[in-house]
């Protein structure tokens, strides 16, 4: 479980992001079905990214989580500023607590992912080959 030891914080961020969106799926499906389906995809993507973080393919987990988090931030800004097709009810609603918490978690994941993906690959030990 060395991967859990190395990536536990990123995993917690993904769990938080997924949970916040998961609990809002029924409302979104009722209001704006396509946003509800995007929430379902976001939750599934968080689960997949988290699974990758627990494997030797952890870079894929950070990459997917980065795309999901950045996309969620962009969609949050769009829904609060210009609105989306059939979704204008949240325009100007910048202070929604769940939205702010989600933005914090998503921004934190973006930072953690960029740092993790920029980390140099471990050097191969060539002394044993001599």
C-alpha contacts under 8 A as a table, 3 or more apart, distances in Angstrom:
res1	aa1	res2	aa2	distance
1	X	4	X	5.43
1	X	5	X	6.76
1	X	54	X	7.51
2	X	5	X	5.09
2	X	6	X	6.30
3	X	6	X	5.04
3	X	7	X	5.94
3	X	8	X	7.91
3	X	53	X	6.71
3	X	54	X	5.07
3	X	55	X	6.37
3	X	56	X	7.42
3	X	58	X	7.81
4	X	7	X	5.23
4	X	8	X	5.13
4	X	53	X	7.49
4	X	54	X	5.71
5	X	8	X	5.79
7	X	10	X	5.51
7	X	11	X	6.27
7	X	53	X	6.42
7	X	54	X	7.53
8	X	11	X	4.99
8	X	12	X	6.21
9	X	12	X	5.12
9	X	13	X	6.34
10	X	13	X	5.07
10	X	14	X	6.29
10	X	109	X	6.31
10	X	112	X	6.81
10	X	113	X	7.69
11	X	14	X	5.13
11	X	15	X	6.22
11	X	50	X	5.60
11	X	53	X	7.14
12	X	15	X	5.02
12	X	16	X	6.23
13	X	16	X	5.12
13	X	17	X	6.19
13	X	105	X	5.77
13	X	106	X	7.45
13	X	108	X	7.58
13	X	109	X	6.28
14	X	17	X	5.05
14	X	18	X	5.95
14	X	46	X	5.59
14	X	47	X	7.67
14	X	49	X	7.85
14	X	50	X	6.70
14	X	65	X	7.29
14	X	105	X	7.93
14	X	109	X	7.56
15	X	18	X	5.15
15	X	19	X	5.96
15	X	46	X	7.14
15	X	47	X	7.79
15	X	50	X	7.96
16	X	19	X	5.14
16	X	20	X	6.18
16	X	102	X	7.63
16	X	105	X	7.03
17	X	20	X	5.45
17	X	21	X	6.48
17	X	43	X	7.89
17	X	46	X	7.56
17	X	102	X	5.90
17	X	105	X	6.36
17	X	106	X	6.77
18	X	21	X	5.37
18	X	22	X	5.85
18	X	42	X	6.89
18	X	43	X	4.70
18	X	46	X	5.88
18	X	47	X	7.66
19	X	22	X	4.87
19	X	23	X	6.20
19	X	43	X	7.52
20	X	23	X	5.73
20	X	24	X	6.87
20	X	98	X	6.90
20	X	102	X	6.77
21	X	24	X	5.27
21	X	25	X	6.46
21	X	39	X	5.94
21	X	42	X	7.63
21	X	43	X	6.82
22	X	25	X	5.38
22	X	39	X	6.94
22	X	40	X	7.13
22	X	43	X	6.31
23	X	26	X	7.39
24	X	27	X	5.54
24	X	28	X	6.25
25	X	28	X	5.15
25	X	29	X	6.00
25	X	36	X	5.32
25	X	37	X	7.90
25	X	39	X	6.20
25	X	40	X	6.92
26	X	29	X	5.21
26	X	30	X	6.28
26	X	36	X	7.22
27	X	30	X	5.17
27	X	31	X	6.14
27	X	36	X	7.68
28	X	31	X	5.04
28	X	32	X	5.46
28	X	33	X	6.23
28	X	35	X	6.03
28	X	36	X	4.51
29	X	32	X	5.58
29	X	33	X	4.13
29	X	34	X	7.17
29	X	35	X	6.86
29	X	36	X	4.26
29	X	37	X	7.04
30	X	33	X	6.17
30	X	36	X	7.83
32	X	35	X	5.56
32	X	36	X	6.49
32	X	86	X	6.68
32	X	87	X	6.56
33	X	36	X	4.93
33	X	37	X	6.33
34	X	37	X	5.09
34	X	38	X	6.24
35	X	38	X	4.88
35	X	39	X	6.17
36	X	39	X	5.03
36	X	40	X	6.35
37	X	40	X	4.91
37	X	41	X	6.24
38	X	41	X	4.99
38	X	42	X	6.07
39	X	42	X	4.91
39	X	43	X	6.20
40	X	43	X	5.21
40	X	44	X	6.20
41	X	44	X	5.06
41	X	45	X	5.89
42	X	45	X	4.98
42	X	46	X	6.12
42	X	68	X	6.57
43	X	46	X	5.09
43	X	47	X	6.32
44	X	47	X	5.07
44	X	48	X	6.22
45	X	48	X	5.00
45	X	49	X	5.99
45	X	64	X	7.22
45	X	65	X	7.39
45	X	68	X	7.18
46	X	49	X	5.07
46	X	50	X	5.98
46	X	64	X	7.97
46	X	65	X	6.38
46	X	68	X	7.55
47	X	50	X	5.07
47	X	51	X	6.17
48	X	51	X	5.06
48	X	52	X	6.27
48	X	61	X	7.25
49	X	52	X	5.10
49	X	53	X	6.25
49	X	60	X	7.08
49	X	61	X	3.97
49	X	62	X	6.73
49	X	64	X	5.75
49	X	65	X	5.64
50	X	53	X	5.01
50	X	54	X	6.58
50	X	61	X	6.16
51	X	54	X	5.25
51	X	55	X	6.73
51	X	61	X	7.27
52	X	55	X	5.09
52	X	56	X	7.36
52	X	57	X	5.51
52	X	58	X	5.06
52	X	59	X	7.71
52	X	60	X	6.31
52	X	61	X	4.65
53	X	56	X	7.54
53	X	57	X	6.75
53	X	58	X	4.10
53	X	59	X	7.29
53	X	60	X	7.63
53	X	61	X	5.03
53	X	62	X	7.10
54	X	57	X	7.92
54	X	58	X	6.59
55	X	58	X	5.76
57	X	60	X	5.61
57	X	61	X	6.98
58	X	61	X	4.98
58	X	62	X	6.43
59	X	62	X	5.12
59	X	63	X	6.13
59	X	116	X	7.95
59	X	117	X	6.53
60	X	63	X	5.02
60	X	64	X	6.04
61	X	64	X	5.27
61	X	65	X	5.92
62	X	65	X	5.05
62	X	66	X	5.86
62	X	113	X	5.18
62	X	116	X	7.56
62	X	117	X	7.17
63	X	66	X	5.06
63	X	67	X	6.30
63	X	113	X	7.14
63	X	117	X	7.92
64	X	67	X	5.16
64	X	68	X	6.17
65	X	68	X	5.03
65	X	69	X	5.93
65	X	109	X	7.35
65	X	110	X	7.84
65	X	113	X	7.64
66	X	69	X	5.16
66	X	70	X	5.94
66	X	109	X	6.76
66	X	110	X	5.33
66	X	113	X	6.21
66	X	114	X	7.93
67	X	70	X	5.28
67	X	71	X	5.90
68	X	71	X	5.12
68	X	72	X	6.05
69	X	72	X	5.09
69	X	73	X	6.23
69	X	106	X	4.80
69	X	107	X	7.06
69	X	109	X	6.88
69	X	110	X	6.50
70	X	73	X	5.13
70	X	74	X	6.25
70	X	106	X	7.08
70	X	107	X	7.64
70	X	110	X	6.89
71	X	74	X	5.07
71	X	75	X	6.12
72	X	75	X	5.10
72	X	76	X	6.01
72	X	106	X	7.48
73	X	76	X	5.08
73	X	77	X	6.31
73	X	103	X	6.31
73	X	106	X	6.97
73	X	107	X	7.73
74	X	77	X	5.23
74	X	78	X	6.22
75	X	78	X	4.95
75	X	79	X	6.02
76	X	79	X	5.26
76	X	80	X	6.19
76	X	99	X	7.74
77	X	80	X	5.21
77	X	81	X	5.93
78	X	81	X	5.16
78	X	82	X	5.50
78	X	83	X	5.51
78	X	84	X	6.78
79	X	82	X	6.21
79	X	83	X	4.14
79	X	84	X	5.80
79	X	87	X	7.10
79	X	88	X	6.81
79	X	90	X	6.04
79	X	91	X	5.97
80	X	83	X	6.07
80	X	90	X	5.45
80	X	91	X	4.12
80	X	92	X	5.12
80	X	93	X	5.88
80	X	94	X	6.25
81	X	91	X	5.41
81	X	92	X	6.26
82	X	88	X	7.67
82	X	91	X	6.69
83	X	87	X	5.88
83	X	88	X	4.67
83	X	89	X	7.76
83	X	90	X	7.22
83	X	91	X	5.86
84	X	87	X	4.94
84	X	88	X	6.20
85	X	88	X	7.36
87	X	90	X	7.30
88	X	91	X	5.63
90	X	93	X	5.13
91	X	94	X	7.97
93	X	96	X	6.26
94	X	99	X	7.71
94	X	100	X	7.76
95	X	99	X	7.40
95	X	100	X	6.73
96	X	99	X	5.26
96	X	100	X	6.28
97	X	100	X	5.15
97	X	101	X	6.19
98	X	101	X	5.16
98	X	102	X	6.01
99	X	102	X	5.03
99	X	103	X	6.08
100	X	103	X	5.03
100	X	104	X	6.24
101	X	104	X	5.13
101	X	105	X	6.27
102	X	105	X	5.11
102	X	106	X	6.01
103	X	106	X	5.05
103	X	107	X	5.92
104	X	107	X	5.21
104	X	108	X	6.02
105	X	108	X	5.07
105	X	109	X	6.15
106	X	109	X	5.06
106	X	110	X	6.23
107	X	110	X	5.04
107	X	111	X	6.38
108	X	111	X	5.19
108	X	112	X	6.13
109	X	112	X	4.98
109	X	113	X	5.81
110	X	113	X	5.19
110	X	114	X	6.14
111	X	114	X	5.26
111	X	115	X	6.24
112	X	115	X	5.22
112	X	116	X	6.08
113	X	116	X	5.02
113	X	117	X	5.92
114	X	117	X	5.20
114	X	118	X	6.07
115	X	118	X	5.26
115	X	119	X	6.33
116	X	119	X	5.25
125	X	128	X	6.66
126	X	129	X	5.41
126	X	130	X	7.17
127	X	130	X	5.58
